[in-house]
Amino acid sequence: MTCSSISSERVAVAILVAVLSLMPGSSRATDFQTPITVEDSALDLELAAATTSSDGTDTWLVVTGHARGMPGQKATVRLVHLRAGTVQTSTDIAPAMSLASLPGGALPAGRRAVKGVVRSDDGGALVGLAEAGKPGVLLAFTPEGKARGSNGAVGVKSKPGVEMDILTRFADGRLLMIGRQESHPVLMELGPDGSIGRDWVLPQGKATLLARAASGSDGSLFMVGRGGESTRSMWLWLCALSPAREITAESTVDGNNGDLARLADGGFALVYDEAADASYDVFVKILGPDLKERSVKQVLKGQLFPSGYRIAPVPSGGFIVAGGKDRGLWIARYDSSGRELWAESRTPVPPDIEMVSSVELLARGDTFVVPYTAYVVKGREQRQIVRILTFTTG
């Protein structure tokens, strides 16, 4: 694995104004900033993972890239660091990885190899990568985007036989790598140098892939896993763990992709999509601390291309959901009961259209950062780029 900085000539950063139409009947006190676009003149880019600093000033993106208009079995994995809307560094961390054996499912080739990105204590970044059948690798980079040590490799961190799924960071700064050993979830707490401090093997779970994880301020952890043989027969496994890593609640929900947020009252909000004939419907479900259903509401219907919906709590109450609606970017705010307070959507309009996928949602207090992949068609030109929308809401 090699590491080389990308020259500024290959990376173009444009500030584009996104016209977000306010849906009728909604009201809000929200400040949407001008989105930032990260693109490459030679490559189509796909967002794989993202993280931000506590104040939202610095953003780290992990993107995969392939020759424009020629998706294939090899892809470049790139780390991009932005500060105040300007690209500081853009570094290829795994050029031309062999990704043919990766179980991609509906995900683009290469994106499945990226297990997460988190900020290090000194403002740098740690990136988790894994290929099918191989141990996960943790790569470390300085704030300037330079590799620490030999090619940035902190070391092989997954235990033998453990498939790495997620790299995440606790609210108190601790690092956690999450994977599976056969059907048992495995949690590995990492030290500042990337070494494994403690690990826990949980009882047999109900997921074949651990997809999302987040931590509470008290050190508790909650996860979303996926199980099933196809998108038409998938289920989600929800699990809450105490700071001592004991399972305090778990449940299953029929659905394909989902994300979970903890609410102020100790309950949870879940957003997920479910297959319906030839399309997907999107739901928001309110759960108690025991992960039992309190209410459920269908928020979108008949989506042909689900983008992977994300959810994050609002400090003043309720939560934000972000994803795609009719191929355009869609963001909505709900109160703690699941009632919609406002929604913003951008529908692609010919002849120049923009179709959204791979949406992420990062919360930093009242500031929210939404990186996403955009497939842009303008006349005969077609390109795939990554955009970052930042907004605040009271």
N, C-alpha and C positions, 0 to 999 in steps of 0.2 A: 504494500500500500504506500503510495507516494503522497506528498503534500506540496503544492505549489500555489503561489498567489496568482490571482488572475489580474491582468493589467486593466487599467481603467478604460482602455480603448474597447474592451470586450463587454464592459458592463455599462449600461445606460440607465440612468435614473431619471424618471420624468415625474413631475407633479401634475396630476390630472384631476380635474374637478368631476366628481361623480354626482350626477343629478339623481337624488333619491326622492321619489315621490311619496308624500305623506298620504297614507290610506284614509279614505273618508271616515269621519266620525271619531277620529283619534285626536288626542291632545298630548303634549309632552313639553318638558323643559330640558331639552337635550341639545348639546353642541357637537355637531359633526364637523370634523376637520377635513381639510383637503386630502384625499387619499394619495399614497405614495406608490409608485410603480417600480418594481425591480424587473429588469429584462436583460436578455442577452441577444446580441445581433445574430449569433450563430446557433443558439440552442432554444428549444422549447423547455420552459421550466415548470416544475410541479412542486407545490408546497408539501413538505413531509412532516415538519415539526416546527414549533416556534416557542419562544419565551421572551419575557421582557424584564427590565429592572423594576424595582419597587415603585419608582415614580413614573414608569412608562417611557422614560427618555431613551433608553437603550433597548433595542430589539435584536434578538438573534434568530435567524431563520436557517433551517436546513431544507434545501431544495434538491430535487433530482433534475437532471437535464439530459436531453438527447438531441441529436441533430434535428434541426427544424423540419417538421413534416415527415420525419423518418423514425418513428418509435421502434425500438428493437429490444434485444435481450441485454444490451450493455448500456449503462447509464453512468453519468457522473454525479456524485454526491457532493454538494457544495454548501459551505457554511458562509452566511452573509451576516455582517454586523452593521446595523444602522444606529446612528445617534442623531436625535432631533431631526429625523426625516432624511438624513444623508448617509449614503453608504460609506462606511469607514474602511472595511476590508471585505473581500470576496475570495474565498479560498477553496480550491478543490481538495477535499479530504479523502476521497475514494474514487479516483478517476477510473472509468471503464470497468466497474465492478462486474464480475460474472454473476448475473442475477437470474439465470435461466431456471434454477431449481427452487426459487422462492415461491411459496404458496401465496399468490397475489389475490386470488378471488376477484372481486370487482375493482381492486385497487390497481393503479398503473404499475407497470414493471419498475422495480427499484424502490418505490416508496415504502413497500412493506419491510425493506431492510432497515429502515430508520426506526429506532425504538424510543427516541426522545432526545431533547436537548434541554439542559438546565444551565443556569449561570453559576460560575464558581465564585468563591468569596472575594476574589480580587477583581471581579468584573469580566473575567474570561468566560469560557464556555466548556461544557462537557457534553459529548455526543455519544449516544449508545447506538451501535450498529450490530447486526447479526444476520447471517445467512442461514438458510435451512440446514439443519444437521451440524452446525458449527457453533462453538461457544460464542457468547456475546463479547464484544470488545468495547471498552470505554476509551474514547479519544479526548485528550485535553488540549485546550488552546488558550493562549494568552489573550488579553484584551485587544492586542494588535492583530489577532488572527493567526499567530505563529504557533506551530506545534511545540508542545512541551516534550522533551525527551526524544526518543527515536520515533519519528513519524507521528508524534503525539500520543502513542499508545501507552495508556496508563497500565494496561495489562488485560489479560483475559479474565473476566470477572464471573462469568456464569460457571457454576459447578459442572463437572461432567454429567451429561444426561439432562441438564436443565435448559429448556428452551427459553431464551430471553424475550419478553414481550414489551416491557415498559421501563423507562428510566424517568424518575420523578424526584421532586424535592419537597420536603416537608415545609410547613410554614415556619418552623424554627431553624431551617437551613440544612437539616440532615438530608442525606441522599439515600434513595432507595431504588434498588433494581428488583423488578418483579418478573417472575417467569413461572414455568411449569415443569414438573418432573413427573412424567406420565400424566395422570389426571390430578396431581396434587399441586396447588399453588405454592410457590416458594418465594419468600420475601428475604432479600439480602440488604442489610443496612451497610452503607459504605462510609468509610472515613474520608477526611479531606484529601488524602492521597489516592483515593480510589480503592483502598483495601477493604475487604469484607470484615466488618466488626462483629455483627451478629446475624444469624439467619434463622428463619422460622419455616417449617414445612407444615402447611395447613392440612386439615382433613380433606379427603377427596372432594373436589369441586364438581360443578356441573357445566364447566366451560371448556371448550377446546382452544380458546384464545382469550387472553386477558387484554381488554381493549382500552380501558380508561381507568385512571386512579387519581385520587385527590386526598389531601389530608386536612384535618381540622386543626384549629389553634391549640387544642389540647393534646395533639399527637395521635389522635384517632385517624383511622384510614377507611376509605370506602372505595370499592372497585366495581367495575362493570365488565363482565366477561360475555363471550358469545359461544353458543353451541348450536349444533344442528348440521345437517348434511347439505343443505342448499338454502338459497335466499328465500325460498318459499316455505321452508320448514325450520326457520331459525328461532332461537329463544335467547333471552338475555338473563344472565345470572347476576344478581345484585348482592353485594356482601358488605357489611359494616364490621370493622374491627376496633377493639379498644386499644389504648396505648400499649397494653401488654401483649397485643397481637392475638387476642382471643376473639373469636367470631361472636358478635353480640346480636346480629340479625342477618338473615338472608332470605331471598325470595327469587322467583323466576317470573319473567314476563315474555309473552310471545312478541318477537320483534327481531329486526335485522341488525340495526345499529342503534346505540344509545349512549347517553351521557348523563351523569348524575351530579347534582349540586346540593349542598347542605343548606338548610334554611335556618333563620334565626331562632326558631322554636325547637330546634333539634331534629325536625323532620327533614324530608328530602323532596326535591323536584326532579323528575326524570323526563327527558325528551327522547323520543325514539321513533323510528319509522317501521312500518309493517307492510309486508307485501299484500297487495289487493289486486287480483286479476293481473293485468299487464302494467300496473303502476304501483305506487307506494303512497300510503297515507301516513301523516305525521301526527303524533299525539304528545300531550303534556300530561303527566300523571303526578299527583301530589301524594306523598307517602309519609307515614308517621315514622318516629324513631325506630320502630320495629320493622320498617320497610313494608308495612301493610298499607294497602290502597285506601286513601281518603277520598279522592276524586280523580276523574280522568276526562280529558277534553281533546277532541280532534281539532288540530289547529291548521292543518293543510291537507288537501285531498288531491289525488290523482297526479302525484309527482312522478314523472317518467325517469328522472335522473336524480335520485337522492344524493345529497352532497355530504352527508355525515353531519348531523345537527349537533351543535355545542351549546352548553348551558353554563351560566355563572351567576352567583348570588350578587345582589345589590346591597351595600352596607345599610341603607335606610329601609330595606325590606323588599321582598320579592326577588325576581331574577330576570336575567336577560337570556334570550335564545337567539342563536344566529345560524344561518344555513342558506339553502337555496330555495327559491320559489319560482316555478316556471322558468328555470335556468338562470334567473337573476338573483342578486344578493337580497336577502331578507333578514331583518333584525326586528325583534319584538320584545317588549317588556311586559311582565306579568306581576301581579301582587302575589302574596304568599298563599292565597287560595286558588291560584291558577287563572284569575280573571285578567284578560288582556287590558293593559293601560294604553299602549300605543304600539304601532308597527310601522316600519319603513320597508319599502320594497322597490326594487329597480328591475323592471321587465325589459328584456332585450327587444329593441325596436329596429326592424330592417330599414335601410340596407346595411347600416353599420351596427353589428350586434356584439354582445359580450355575454358569454355563458360561464357560470360560476361553478366551481367544484372545490373540494378539499378545504373546507372552511374551518378555521380555528377561532377560539374566543378566549382572550387572556384578560383577567380582571386585576386591576391595581387600584383598590379603593373604589372611587366613583368614576375612574377612568377605565375604559374598555378598549382593547386593541383587537382588531379582527383582520388577521392575515388570511388570504384566500388565493386560489388559483383562478385565473380568468383566461378563457379561450376567446380571443378577439378576432372577429372577421370584419375587415374594412375593405370594401371593394374586392379585389382579387387577393389581397394580402390576408394571410392567416397566421396567427402567432399565439403562443401560450406564455403567459407572464404571471407574476405574482404581485398582488396589490396588498396594501396595508391601510385599513381604515381605522382611525382613532376617534372616539367620542366620549363625552362625559354626560352623566345623567344624575339628577338629584334624587 
